[in-house]
Amino acid sequence: MKKLFPVTIIICAILASGCQQGYKTADECNSDAVSLLGKAEGVMASAEQIRFWINNTPGHRSEKEKLEKKLSAMLDLAAGYLYDANKIEPTWYKITAALARCENARGNPETAVKFALDAIKINPSYHVVYQTLGTSYMILGSQSDKQGDPSKRNSYYHKSIAAYEQFIKMRKDDLRLTTLRINIILMKKAMGED
């Protein structure tokens, strides 16, 4: 019985840290998750640069289809890194928040909402995720509007506004506030709530 007790403690410690089997220490687990998150963030930053070129640089518009394929492949790569990191550290809010941003970029706002809400459950004070959640709901609202469903649109827009307002409340000096406030004004106008 004395030999079983230390083994039980070690197994419980590994499970509590969020590591999968095969990792010897929490530090080893965390370093792999950090590395994967870093790779994903780098790929997503490069993908955003390509998206900017596609949308804003006339010289790149002629190569739009080729660049969009590259963008999609890059976002898939970033998602792969993040899903692998999430397997290692499923309770690390920065990974779930990054998954939400990545899924928004991949055009999957429903999945992004799920990950954003998971990140908020893990760490409700992580301000960045509220912007991501607001963006996800805004995208869903816009999609509902295109489908001719104003009731659903309004529901999503109200959720988006609430998430953006939470971000604004938490980050009164953030450079993104102007953009978020403009988004709120535009959503309210779309709903007839000037």
C-alpha positions as CSV (number, residue, x, y, z in Angstrom):
1,M,0.0,0.0,0.0
2,K,2.9,2.4,0.8
3,K,4.2,2.0,-2.8
4,L,0.8,2.6,-4.4
5,F,0.2,5.9,-2.6
6,P,3.1,7.9,-4.3
7,V,2.2,6.5,-7.7
8,T,-1.4,7.6,-7.2
9,I,-0.3,11.1,-6.3
10,I,1.9,11.4,-9.4
11,I,-0.9,10.2,-11.7
12,C,-3.3,12.7,-10.0
13,A,-0.8,15.5,-10.5
14,I,-0.4,14.7,-14.1
15,L,-4.1,14.6,-14.7
16,A,-4.7,17.8,-12.8
17,S,-2.1,19.6,-14.9
18,G,-4.0,18.8,-18.0
19,C,-1.2,16.7,-19.6
20,Q,-1.9,13.7,-21.7
21,Q,-0.1,10.4,-21.1
22,G,3.4,10.2,-22.3
23,Y,4.5,13.5,-20.7
24,K,6.9,13.0,-17.7
25,T,6.5,16.4,-16.1
26,A,4.1,19.4,-16.1
27,D,7.0,21.6,-17.3
28,E,7.5,19.3,-20.3
29,C,3.8,19.4,-21.0
30,N,3.6,23.2,-20.7
31,S,6.7,23.8,-22.9
32,D,5.1,21.7,-25.7
33,A,1.8,23.6,-25.3
34,V,3.6,27.0,-25.3
35,S,5.6,26.0,-28.3
36,L,2.5,25.0,-30.3
37,L,0.7,28.2,-29.2
38,G,3.6,30.3,-30.3
39,K,3.8,28.6,-33.7
40,A,0.0,29.0,-34.2
41,E,0.2,32.7,-33.2
42,G,3.0,33.3,-35.7
43,V,1.1,31.5,-38.5
44,M,-2.1,33.5,-37.7
45,A,-0.2,36.8,-37.8
46,S,1.2,35.9,-41.2
47,A,-2.3,34.9,-42.4
48,E,-3.7,38.2,-41.3
49,Q,-1.0,39.9,-43.4
50,I,-2.1,37.9,-46.4
51,R,-5.7,38.7,-45.7
52,F,-4.8,42.4,-45.6
53,W,-2.9,42.1,-49.0
54,I,-5.9,40.4,-50.6
55,N,-8.3,43.1,-49.4
56,N,-6.2,46.3,-49.6
57,T,-3.4,46.0,-52.1
58,P,-4.5,46.3,-55.8
59,G,-1.3,44.5,-57.0
60,H,-2.3,41.4,-55.0
61,R,-5.9,41.3,-56.2
62,S,-4.9,39.7,-59.4
63,E,-3.5,36.8,-57.4
64,K,-6.5,36.7,-55.1
65,E,-7.5,33.0,-55.6
66,K,-3.9,31.8,-55.1
67,L,-3.5,34.0,-52.0
68,E,-6.9,32.8,-50.6
69,K,-5.8,29.2,-50.9
70,K,-2.5,30.0,-49.1
71,L,-4.5,31.8,-46.4
72,S,-6.8,28.9,-45.9
73,A,-3.8,26.5,-45.7
74,M,-2.1,28.7,-43.2
75,L,-5.2,28.9,-41.0
76,D,-5.6,25.1,-41.1
77,L,-2.0,24.8,-40.0
78,A,-2.5,27.2,-37.1
79,A,-5.7,25.3,-36.1
80,G,-3.8,22.1,-36.1
81,Y,-1.1,23.5,-33.8
82,L,-3.8,24.9,-31.5
83,Y,-5.9,21.7,-31.4
84,D,-2.7,19.8,-30.6
85,A,-1.9,22.3,-27.8
86,N,-5.4,22.0,-26.5
87,K,-5.0,18.2,-26.2
88,I,-1.9,18.8,-24.0
89,E,-3.4,21.7,-22.0
90,P,-7.2,21.6,-22.3
91,T,-7.7,24.0,-19.4
92,W,-5.3,26.8,-20.5
93,Y,-7.5,29.8,-21.4
94,K,-4.9,31.3,-23.8
95,I,-5.1,28.2,-26.0
96,T,-9.0,28.1,-26.0
97,A,-9.1,31.9,-26.7
98,A,-6.6,31.5,-29.6
99,L,-8.7,28.6,-31.0
100,A,-11.7,31.0,-30.9
101,R,-9.8,33.6,-32.9
102,C,-8.5,31.0,-35.4
103,E,-11.9,29.5,-35.9
104,N,-13.3,33.0,-36.6
105,A,-10.6,33.5,-39.2
106,R,-11.4,30.2,-40.7
107,G,-15.1,31.2,-41.1
108,N,-16.4,29.0,-38.2
109,P,-18.0,31.5,-35.8
110,E,-20.2,28.9,-34.1
111,T,-17.1,26.9,-33.1
112,A,-15.4,30.2,-32.2
113,V,-18.2,31.0,-29.8
114,K,-17.8,27.6,-28.1
115,F,-14.1,28.1,-27.5
116,A,-14.5,31.8,-26.4
117,L,-17.1,30.7,-23.8
118,D,-14.8,27.9,-22.7
119,A,-12.0,30.5,-22.2
120,I,-14.3,32.8,-20.3
121,K,-15.3,29.9,-18.0
122,I,-11.6,29.2,-17.3
123,N,-10.6,32.8,-16.9
124,P,-13.3,35.4,-16.9
125,S,-10.8,38.3,-16.5
126,Y,-9.0,37.5,-19.8
127,H,-10.2,40.6,-21.7
128,V,-9.1,39.6,-25.2
129,V,-11.6,36.8,-25.4
130,Y,-14.5,39.2,-25.0
131,Q,-13.5,40.9,-28.2
132,T,-13.3,37.6,-30.0
133,L,-16.7,36.5,-28.6
134,G,-18.2,39.8,-29.8
135,T,-16.7,39.4,-33.2
136,S,-18.1,35.8,-33.4
137,Y,-21.6,36.9,-32.5
138,M,-21.4,39.9,-34.9
139,I,-20.4,37.5,-37.8
140,L,-23.3,35.2,-36.9
141,G,-25.7,38.2,-36.8
142,S,-24.5,39.3,-40.2
143,Q,-25.1,35.8,-41.6
144,S,-28.6,35.7,-40.1
145,D,-29.3,39.1,-41.6
146,K,-28.3,37.8,-45.1
147,Q,-30.6,34.8,-44.6
148,G,-33.5,37.2,-43.8
149,D,-33.9,36.4,-40.2
150,P,-33.9,39.7,-38.3
151,S,-35.0,38.1,-35.0
152,K,-31.9,35.9,-35.0
153,R,-29.7,38.7,-36.2
154,N,-30.9,40.9,-33.3
155,S,-30.2,38.2,-30.8
156,Y,-26.7,37.7,-32.0
157,Y,-26.1,41.4,-32.3
158,H,-27.2,42.0,-28.7
159,K,-24.8,39.2,-27.5
160,S,-22.0,40.8,-29.6
161,I,-22.7,44.3,-28.1
162,A,-22.7,42.8,-24.6
163,A,-19.3,41.1,-25.2
164,Y,-17.8,44.2,-26.7
165,E,-19.1,46.3,-23.8
166,Q,-17.5,43.9,-21.4
167,F,-14.2,44.3,-23.2
168,I,-14.5,48.1,-23.2
169,K,-15.3,48.0,-19.5
170,M,-12.2,46.0,-18.8
171,R,-9.8,47.9,-21.1
172,K,-10.7,51.6,-21.1
173,D,-7.3,52.6,-22.7
174,D,-7.1,50.0,-25.4
175,L,-6.5,51.1,-29.0
176,R,-9.2,48.7,-30.3
177,L,-12.0,50.6,-28.5
178,T,-12.8,53.0,-31.4
179,T,-13.4,50.0,-33.7
180,L,-15.5,48.2,-31.2
181,R,-17.6,51.3,-30.5
182,I,-18.1,51.8,-34.3
183,N,-19.2,48.1,-34.6
184,I,-21.7,48.6,-31.7
185,I,-23.1,51.7,-33.4
186,L,-23.5,49.9,-36.7
187,M,-25.2,46.9,-35.1
188,K,-27.6,49.1,-33.3
189,K,-28.4,50.9,-36.5
190,A,-29.0,47.6,-38.3
191,M,-31.5,46.7,-35.5
192,G,-33.2,50.1,-35.6
193,E,-31.9,51.1,-32.2
194,D,-30.1,54.4,-33.1
